[in-house]
């Protein structure tokens, strides 16, 4: 992955962001909450240091989906953008598909694999974790 800034935004273009540091990690999440938030059978996140994140246009709306968890989205078009949780202090997690070039990212693990949809099988050799444990998502 190059060292150039990572940029992205919502479907309508109202909210735009930039990440000025390399990602901390990239991984799949199979949890029920993320699936319901996105309407997708699985999600992929990119973890970033919060201090490296700048919202360059618009402002995210925030929804507290459970105690200690805030999900950011565009109030105009509804695109889910971010996840921030007390379990991951100083981090902002972005849905990979909101980046302008999501092909830049390669996942390195699965979390909440025990909650996966059994009809979806991703044939890879990545580590599969039943849940997530704080900062040590990568294993």
FIMAR-486408 format. One record per residue (C-alpha): x, y, z; chain. Coordinates in Angstrom, 3 decimals, always signed. Layout:
TIVEX,X,Y,Z,A
...
***
This chain:
TIVEX,+0.000,+0.000,+0.000,A
TIVEX,+1.333,+3.446,-0.859,A
TIVEX,+1.890,+6.174,+1.719,A
TIVEX,-0.482,+8.616,+0.005,A
TIVEX,-3.491,+9.801,+2.018,A
TIVEX,-6.490,+7.514,+2.055,A
TIVEX,-9.644,+9.325,+1.001,A
TIVEX,-13.287,+8.418,+0.851,A
TIVEX,-16.833,+9.466,+1.511,A
TIVEX,-20.505,+8.705,+1.293,A
TIVEX,-22.641,+7.855,-1.734,A
TIVEX,-23.966,+11.394,-2.284,A
TIVEX,-20.630,+13.151,-1.650,A
TIVEX,-21.901,+15.245,+1.257,A
TIVEX,-19.407,+13.723,+3.727,A
TIVEX,-15.757,+13.265,+2.742,A
TIVEX,-12.777,+12.156,+4.822,A
TIVEX,-9.013,+11.677,+4.654,A
TIVEX,-6.724,+9.380,+6.653,A
TIVEX,-3.124,+10.631,+6.791,A
TIVEX,-1.449,+7.552,+8.289,A
TIVEX,-1.147,+3.913,+7.272,A
TIVEX,-4.037,+1.734,+8.432,A
TIVEX,-3.676,-0.103,+11.726,A
TIVEX,-5.362,-3.197,+10.306,A
TIVEX,-8.009,-4.398,+7.850,A
TIVEX,-10.437,-7.181,+8.639,A
TIVEX,-13.844,-8.732,+8.124,A
TIVEX,-16.577,-8.416,+10.755,A
TIVEX,-19.441,-10.911,+10.789,A
TIVEX,-21.329,-9.547,+13.822,A
TIVEX,-25.077,-9.127,+13.699,A
TIVEX,-24.886,-5.400,+14.534,A
TIVEX,-22.567,-4.581,+11.621,A
TIVEX,-24.617,-6.698,+9.238,A
TIVEX,-27.807,-4.911,+10.260,A
TIVEX,-26.142,-1.502,+10.103,A
TIVEX,-25.033,-2.065,+6.511,A
TIVEX,-27.596,-4.516,+5.178,A
TIVEX,-24.698,-6.664,+3.963,A
TIVEX,-23.893,-10.298,+4.813,A
TIVEX,-20.403,-9.311,+6.036,A
TIVEX,-18.495,-6.064,+6.473,A
TIVEX,-14.845,-5.153,+6.072,A
TIVEX,-13.287,-2.445,+8.218,A
TIVEX,-10.067,-0.459,+8.032,A
TIVEX,-8.780,+0.668,+11.437,A
TIVEX,-7.182,+4.127,+11.634,A
TIVEX,-5.653,+6.234,+14.381,A
TIVEX,-8.297,+8.822,+15.250,A
TIVEX,-5.736,+11.643,+15.195,A
TIVEX,-4.933,+10.818,+11.547,A
TIVEX,-8.576,+11.273,+10.453,A
TIVEX,-9.939,+14.527,+9.011,A
TIVEX,-13.467,+15.017,+7.755,A
TIVEX,-12.895,+17.324,+4.783,A
TIVEX,-16.512,+17.949,+3.756,A
TIVEX,-19.795,+17.718,+5.570,A
TIVEX,-20.319,+16.273,+8.998,A
TIVEX,-21.114,+12.734,+10.069,A
TIVEX,-24.265,+12.027,+11.967,A
TIVEX,-23.619,+9.709,+14.929,A
TIVEX,-25.820,+6.974,+16.325,A
TIVEX,-25.128,+5.164,+19.595,A
TIVEX,-26.033,+1.638,+18.522,A
TIVEX,-25.181,+0.136,+21.911,A
TIVEX,-23.518,+1.443,+25.083,A
TIVEX,-20.036,+2.683,+24.210,A
TIVEX,-20.473,+2.246,+20.435,A
TIVEX,-21.003,+5.117,+17.987,A
TIVEX,-21.674,+4.554,+14.314,A
TIVEX,-21.158,+7.428,+11.888,A
TIVEX,-23.179,+7.901,+8.723,A
TIVEX,-24.243,+10.541,+6.219,A
TIVEX,-27.499,+12.141,+7.359,A
TIVEX,-28.382,+12.975,+3.751,A
TIVEX,-27.944,+9.629,+1.936,A
TIVEX,-27.600,+7.227,+4.883,A
TIVEX,-24.247,+5.706,+3.910,A
TIVEX,-22.648,+3.985,+6.933,A
TIVEX,-19.112,+5.377,+7.299,A
TIVEX,-17.514,+4.687,+10.675,A
TIVEX,-17.483,+2.696,+13.875,A
TIVEX,-15.996,+3.990,+17.137,A
TIVEX,-16.096,+2.009,+20.341,A
TIVEX,-14.810,+2.356,+23.888,A
TIVEX,-13.081,-1.010,+23.394,A
TIVEX,-10.870,+0.638,+20.753,A
TIVEX,-9.765,+3.970,+22.242,A
TIVEX,-8.098,+6.374,+19.825,A
TIVEX,-9.282,+4.462,+16.758,A
TIVEX,-11.803,+5.175,+14.007,A
TIVEX,-12.896,+2.200,+11.924,A
TIVEX,-14.052,+2.871,+8.357,A
TIVEX,-16.192,+0.638,+6.181,A
TIVEX,-13.765,-0.313,+3.410,A
TIVEX,-16.260,+0.309,+0.596,A
TIVEX,-16.472,+4.000,+1.494,A
TIVEX,-12.846,+4.561,+0.435,A
TIVEX,-12.288,+5.935,-3.058,A
TIVEX,-9.994,+2.977,-3.783,A
TIVEX,-11.137,+0.045,-1.624,A
TIVEX,-8.990,-2.335,-3.686,A
TIVEX,-5.926,-0.959,-1.850,A
TIVEX,-6.826,-2.933,+1.266,A
TIVEX,-6.297,-6.595,+2.063,A
TIVEX,-8.006,-8.157,+5.083,A
TIVEX,-5.890,-10.126,+7.524,A
TIVEX,-8.532,-11.712,+9.800,A
TIVEX,-12.222,-12.408,+10.496,A
TIVEX,-13.905,-11.396,+13.781,A
TIVEX,-17.248,-12.468,+15.227,A
TIVEX,-17.020,-15.492,+12.966,A
TIVEX,-19.381,-17.363,+15.291,A
TIVEX,-22.132,-14.898,+14.228,A
TIVEX,-21.543,-15.321,+10.484,A
TIVEX,-24.293,-16.209,+8.069,A
TIVEX,-23.754,-19.894,+7.461,A
TIVEX,-24.769,-19.476,+3.813,A
TIVEX,-21.737,-17.230,+3.222,A
TIVEX,-18.349,-18.894,+3.066,A
TIVEX,-15.294,-16.810,+2.251,A
TIVEX,-12.695,-19.277,+1.045,A
TIVEX,-9.489,-17.873,+2.476,A
TIVEX,-6.906,-18.988,+5.001,A
TIVEX,-7.253,-15.945,+7.268,A
TIVEX,-7.541,-16.396,+11.047,A
TIVEX,-11.140,-16.671,+12.245,A
TIVEX,-11.988,-15.377,+15.714,A
TIVEX,-15.271,-16.122,+17.476,A
TIVEX,-15.376,-12.542,+18.812,A
TIVEX,-13.082,-9.504,+19.105,A
TIVEX,-10.915,-8.728,+22.083,A
TIVEX,-10.235,-5.044,+22.454,A
TIVEX,-7.240,-3.753,+20.550,A
TIVEX,-5.894,-7.185,+19.591,A
TIVEX,-8.192,-7.727,+16.624,A
TIVEX,-5.501,-9.173,+14.425,A
TIVEX,-5.149,-12.215,+16.568,A
***
